[in-house]
Amino acid sequence: MRTVFAAAAILLASGAQAQLIKCDQASTQTDMNLCADQAYRKSDADLNAAYKEAMTRLKDRKDAATQLEAAQKAWLFFRDAECTFSSGGVTGGSAYPMVLSMCLDELTQARTKQLHAYLKCEEGDMSCPVPGKP
């Protein structure tokens, strides 16, 4: 778990540089690492927005809000552990930050898609835990 945070801290410190890179033309490992981090950060922002909207819709359903919060915390733990494991083959190498960020990005996008599905439930769908827009 420490390696996830160490890689994230390094990339965070370099975040401003990522804005200057044309990611479709990245040719150095450093640029590819920064671009992968930039993509993950966008996905993470999208995830946070979807989660916030779901929690807002659950404001009158405290039990459901507590369940979503617990599920999200468990999912974050899983995501970080899974990506630490799946990028383990390059730990210590120059590609590690890129591989880690790509995994985080992919799983974060999948979770965001799940949350968006909850936000688009049809009225009367009893299998949907998040109420529609008021």
SVG drawing of the C-alpha trace seen along z (x, -y; Angstrom):
<svg xmlns="http://www.w3.org/2000/svg" viewBox="-43 -23 56 32">
<polyline fill="none" stroke="black" stroke-width="0.4" points="0.0,0.0 2.9,-2.3 4.1,-2.0 0.7,-3.3 1.0,-6.4 4.7,-6.9 4.0,-6.8 1.0,-9.0 3.0,-11.6 5.7,-11.6 3.2,-12.1 1.3,-14.7 4.5,-16.8 4.8,-16.6 1.2,-17.3 1.7,-20.8 4.1,-19.4 1.4,-17.0 -0.6,-19.9 2.2,-20.9 2.6,-17.4 0.8,-16.4 -0.2,-13.0 -1.0,-11.7 2.7,-12.4 4.3,-11.2 7.6,-9.5 9.5,-9.4 8.6,-7.2 8.3,-10.2 5.8,-11.8 3.9,-8.5 3.8,-8.3 2.5,-11.8 -0.1,-11.3 -1.4,-8.1 -1.6,-10.0 -3.5,-12.8 -6.0,-10.4 -6.5,-8.8 -7.0,-12.1 -9.8,-13.0 -11.4,-9.6 -11.1,-10.1 -12.8,-13.5 -15.6,-12.0 -16.0,-9.2 -16.1,-11.8 -18.8,-13.8 -21.0,-10.6 -20.5,-9.5 -21.4,-13.0 -24.6,-13.0 -25.6,-9.6 -25.0,-10.6 -27.0,-13.8 -30.0,-11.8 -29.7,-9.5 -29.7,-12.4 -33.2,-11.4 -32.3,-7.6 -29.6,-7.5 -29.4,-3.6 -28.8,-3.6 -26.3,-6.4 -24.4,-4.5 -24.4,-1.4 -23.1,-3.3 -20.4,-4.9 -19.3,-1.5 -19.4,0.0 -17.4,-2.9 -14.7,-2.6 -14.5,1.2 -14.3,0.6 -11.5,-1.9 -9.6,0.5 -10.1,3.2 -9.1,0.9 -5.9,-0.1 -5.0,3.4 -5.8,4.8 -3.7,2.2 -0.8,2.7 -0.9,6.4 -1.4,6.1 1.4,3.6 3.7,5.7 5.6,7.0 7.1,3.6 7.6,2.4 10.7,0.3 10.9,-0.2 10.4,-3.4 7.1,-2.1 5.6,-1.4 3.8,-4.8 2.3,-4.4 1.1,-0.8 -0.3,-1.7 -2.1,-4.8 -3.5,-2.9 -5.0,-0.2 -6.4,-2.9 -7.9,-4.7 -9.5,-1.6 -11.1,-0.4 -12.1,-4.0 -13.9,-4.3 -15.7,-1.0 -16.9,-2.1 -18.0,-5.5 -20.1,-3.6 -21.7,-1.6 -22.6,-4.8 -23.9,-6.5 -26.2,-3.4 -27.6,-4.0 -28.2,-7.6 -30.2,-6.6 -32.6,-4.1 -36.2,-4.1 -38.9,-5.1 -40.4,-2.1 -37.2,0.0 -37.2,1.8 -33.7,3.2 -32.3,-0.4 -31.0,-1.7 -30.7,-5.4 -33.9,-7.5 -34.3,-9.4 -33.9,-13.2 -36.5,-15.1"/>
</svg>
